[in-house]
């Protein structure tokens, strides 16, 4: 087994822990705004220190700065916020699986907005994804609620971010630089939101447990980014994306094991179908490395 495959597997396992830690903080009384503020602040600080130590130049143009602010608030930050909010209404594993609809939203947006005609493989993947969602919903309208809307909205927001990124001047920047600025902007965005609207006493003075978990969230985010970047250099974007797709399965399994989340045969079939659809799209579109980091 090559080091690239090992790195991609490590990234998938680590990324699968992000919803688990987020859920743990929410069960401890934290709200999504507070969690994301500390998570992105940690990402910004750690990467910032790394850039300072290595004396790397990370300047961006005015146009790139404007795009970073827009993509952070609406796309990247908005996606993680909606997904965390979905955990209040849906099992963590189910919400994460619905979030993984984002590659299909990318396909649809590229077809509708940029007139990129989807090929037969993409159309099959879209049909499989819709079928997978029906299975995940357990053929019942009971799960078609605010939580499923938030989870699918999270996938849509991330899809918008990816399409915007592909069409913007940011595609020339290194991934670490983009994540550094996104982390800083999201920290400011959620910090202001928390200061004005959060009634969580943990916002300014977190508990020791909460602080450690949020530091772990930030560190895992950076670890996933580094492993993905390493894997892409060794085995390529497509193969890395295929392996990272198993992140959703990791979260689903951990949700059942750690939190006793419900599952049945339809859940397993639906998860499998969603995974197949993501693999088909990833294999054919050679996605940007950022599309497999959240």
N, C-alpha and C positions, 0 to 999 in steps of 0.2 A: 504493500500500500504506500503510495507516494505521500510526501509531506504536504503537498497541496490538498489532497483528499482529507488527510488528517486535520489540517487547518480548517477546511470547510465544515467538517463534522463537528469540530470544537466550537465553531461559530454558531452552528445550528443549535447545539446543546445549550450554549450560553445565552443565545437570543431567546430560547424557549423559557429561560428563567426570568426574563424581564416582566412578563405578565404575572408570574408567580409572586415576585417581590412586590409588584404594584398592588396585587390583590391583598397581600399580607399587610401592607401599610393601610389600605382602605378598611380592612377588618379591624385595624387598630385605631380607627377614627380619623385617619387623614383623608382629605378630599383630593380630587384629581389635580387641582390647581397647585396645591402645596407640594404634592409629590413631584410634579413636572418642574416646578421652580427649582427645587433642590437638585433634581436629576440633571437638568441642563446646566445649572450653575457649576456642578461638579465637572461635567464634561468640558465646559468653558475654561475652568481653572486648570485642570490637568493638562489639557492640550495647550493652553497658553503657556504654562510653565515649560512644557516640552519644547515649544517653539523658541522660548527665551534661552533655554539651556543650549539648544542647538544653533542659536542665532540665525534662525530661518526667517526670510522675508515673506510676509503674508499680506502684502498690500493688495487692495482691490480697487477697481475703477469706481467712479460715481455711479455708473450704470449698474455695475455688479452689486454695489451696496444697496441700491434701491430694490433690485431683484431679490437680494437676500432677505431684506425686511419683508417684502411681500410674500415670498415663498415660506418664510418662517411662520408668519402669523396665520396665513390661510391654509397652507399645505402641510408642511412638516409638523409644526406645533399643533395645528388644528387636528391633524390625523391622530396623534398620540393622545390628545385631550378627549376626542370623541371615543376612542377605544377604551380608555380608562373609565369614562362615564358609562360605557356599555356594561362594564363589570357590575354595576349596581343593579342591573336588570336581567342579565343573562349569565349562565355559567361561563367562567373564564375561557375554557377551551372552545366552546361554541362561538363566543364573540371573536376570538382570535381566528377561527376558521373563516368566519364571515369577513373579517378584515382582509384575509388573503384573496378576496375577490378583486383586489386592486389591479392585477395584471389584465384582467378582462375589461376593467374600466379604461385602462390605457388603450387597449385595442379599439374599444368603441369610440373613444375621444379622437384617436388618430384617424379613424374612418370618417367620423361625422364632421370634425373641424378641419382636418388637414387632407381630407379626401384620399387617405391611404387605404386602398381597397384590401380588406382582409382576405387572406388565402383560405383554402379549404381547411387546413389544420387549425387556424384561428377560429373559424366558424364552429368546427367540431368542439374545440376547447370551450367556447362560449356556451354551447349547448350542454356540455358535460358539467360546467360550473353551475348553470341554472338547475340542472337535475340534482347536483350535489347539495345546493341550498335547500331544495325541496325535501331531500332526505334529512338534512340537518334540522330542518323545522319539524321533522317527525310527521310530515303530512298533516300537520295540525295548525290551525290559525292561532292557537294559544301562544305560540312562540313568535308570531308576527306582532311584535309590540315595540315600544319605544327603544328597548335594548337592541333589537335586530336592526332598527332604523339607524341607531347610533353606530353600530358595528359596520354596517354597509356604508354609512356616511364616512366612517374612518377610512375604509378602502377607497371610496371615491375621492376623498381629500388627498390621500397619498398618491392616487393615480393622477390627479391634477398637478400635484407637485412634480411628479416624474416627467409628465408631458411638458410642463413649463420649463423644467430644468433642461430637458433635451433641446428645447427650442430657444434657450436663452444663452447669454454670454458666460454663464457660470460653468458650462460644460468644459471650459478650458482650465478650470481650477482643479487642484488636487483635492481628493475626497476629504482628507484631514482638514484642509483649510475651510472647505464648505461646512463641515460639521462643527468646526470651531466657531465660526461666525453664527451658524444656526443656533448652536448652544447658547451663545451669549445673547442673541436677540430673543430667543425663546425664554431665557431666564428673566430678562427684563420684562417681556410681555406678561409672563405668568406672575412675576413679582408684583407688577402694578395691579394686575387683576386680583391677586390675593390680598394686597394691601387695601384695596378699595372694597372688595366684595366678600372676602373669606371671613367666616366666623370661627375658623379653626384656631384654637389656642396654640397649636403646634407650629403655626406659620412662621413666627419670628423666633420662637424658642423651642426647637424640636427636642424630643426626648432622646436619650442616648441610643435606644434601640432604633428609633426612626432615623436618626442621623446616620447610623451605621448602614441601615438598609438603603438609604438614598445614595450614600457614597458607593455602595455596592452596585446600585443601578447605573450610576455614572461610569464606574469602572468597567462594568460589563458592556455598556454601550461602546466604549472605546476599544475594549478587547475584541468585540465582534467586528468592528470596523477594521482593526489591524489584521485579524485572521482572514477576513474576506479579501482585503487587499493582497495579502500574501498568497492566498489560494488562487486568486485571479491571475497573478503573475506566473504561477506554476502550472495551473491546469486550464486557465481560460475562464471567461465570464459565464459562458453557457453551462459548463459542467459545475461550476461553483454555485450558480443559481439553482440548479437541480437539487444539489445536496442541501442548500440552505432552506429549500421549501419544506424540509422535514421539521423545521422549527415549529410549525403549527401543530404537528403531531406530537412533538415533545410537550408543548404546552397543554394539549388535550389530555395526554396521559398523566402529567403531573397534576392537572386539575382533578382528575378522578382519584389519584392516589393520595394527594395531600389534603384536598378539600372535600372529598367525597361527592364530587359533582356527578349528576346523573348521566347515564349513557345507556344506549341499547344498540340493537343491530342496525337501526337506521342511522344512528350517529356514526358508527364505524363505516358504513357504506358511503354516507355523505362525505365524511372526512377523506376517504379514499378517492372519491370522485373529484373533490376540490383539489386534492394533491395532483391527480392526473392532469387536470386542466391547467394548473400552474406550471407543471413540468412541460406540457405541450407548448404553452406560450413562451416560456423561458427558453426552450430549446430552439425555437424558431426566430425569436426576436433579439437574441444576444443582448440582454438587458444591461443597463448601466449598473455599475457596482452598487450605487446607492439604493437601487431598487430592492436590495436584499438586506438592508439595514434599517431598523426602525427604533 
